[in-house]
Amino acid sequence: MAFVYKKKKTNVRLGKNKGEKYIVATSNQGRVTDAELKEFIQRNSTLSEQDVSLLYRSLATIIEENINLGMGVNLKNLGVFSPNFRTKGSASVEEVTTDNIEKVVVNFRPATKLRDAIDNAPVQETRKFKLKHE
Amino acid sequence: MIQYTIEKKKVNTSAGEEIKYYPKIVRATTMSTDRIAELLEERTTIHKAEAYAFLEAFAKGITHYLMEAFVVEAEGLGIFTPYINAVAVDTLEEANEKSIKKKGVRYRPTSTMDTKFGTIKFAKANLDSAHINADGTEGGNDSGNQGGGTTPGGGNTGPDGDLVG
């Protein structure tokens, strides 16, 4: 299996390279659900279905709890999840209050192993050439 | 509760360059995989070694599906989406592997996680360790854990973390 891509027709409106162009984009092969991911984990470990479900639920809770405390969470070979703010600025220090924090967002920084795996994944063009405007 | 300090930034607005002050997250330490395995052991009847094996299989599973260009939806955690950055080219034939600049993964927290973030409480960190003093002058930063965002010096240039001027 490979990282599947498709070709798309696009209209570039900015920069030096303006006009009608063609571009390569990811051709998502579908959505992997929780159940499929749990099944994969079960196949790749000695854990039972119940254990996988229990650990899965607990992991999500632990990550959420730690993010809510302002802590980052490092999952080996996957990446680091860390909280951050979406903020708006004020003209003076005194004006800065919690109201300036519009939202807490979670950043994800992929681990080197994940980045390398994706970077080195073989690419393959999707068999169906379906251009957006055709 | 999440603590914040105040950060001074130069921003470009339609009126020109302005100085603005922004709250900046004081990030506590990052929890290691080993510690997560310990917590999993504490909260379940499963041994730490098995919890660790689960975490490894979890990462392996997400990587496996992303490499096959699947979108991975991990309930309670978020959605991982593979993407390609490519150069726009003039002809259909030129649009091939060679025009790919980068492959990567995007992450979006689940909507339930997003909703719960609305209930988080914030507290201003002690000014002694803040970036900006009350008079607007730059102060020390001895926490060593600040930074944040995807750009040096804090902030976030991503779609979820744009600074609003």
Interface residues (C-beta under 8 A of the other chain):
Chain A: M1 A2 F3 V4 Y5 K7 T10 V12 N17 K21 Y22 I23 V24 A25 T26 S27 N28 Q29 G30 R31 V32 T33 D34 E36 L37 F40 I41 N44 S45 T46 L47 D51 V52 L54 L55 Y56 R57 S58 L59 A60 T61 I62 I63 E64 N66 I67 N68 L69 G70 M71 G72 V73 N74 L75 K76 N77 L78 G79 V80 F81 S82 P83 N84 F85 R86 T87 K88 G89 S90 A91 S92 V93 E94 E95 V96 T98 N100 I101 E102 K103 V104 V105 V106 N107 F108 R109 P110 A111 K113 L114 R115 A117 I118 D119 A121 V123 E125 L131
Chain B: M1 I2 Q3 Y4 I6 K9 V11 E18 I19 K20 Y21 Y22 P23 K24 I25 V26 R27 A28 T29 T30 M31 S32 T33 I36 L39 L40 R43 T44 I46 E50 A51 A53 F54 L55 E56 A57 F58 A59 K60 G61 I62 T63 H64 Y65 L66 M67 E68 A69 F70 V71 V72 E73 A74 E75 G76 L77 G78 T81 P82 Y83 I84 A86 V87 A88 V89 D90 T91 L92 E94 A95 N96 E97 S99 I100 K103 G104 V105 Y107 P109 M113 K116 F117 I120 F122 I132 N133 A134 D135 G136 G148 G149 T150 N156 G158 D160 G161 D162 L163 V164 G165
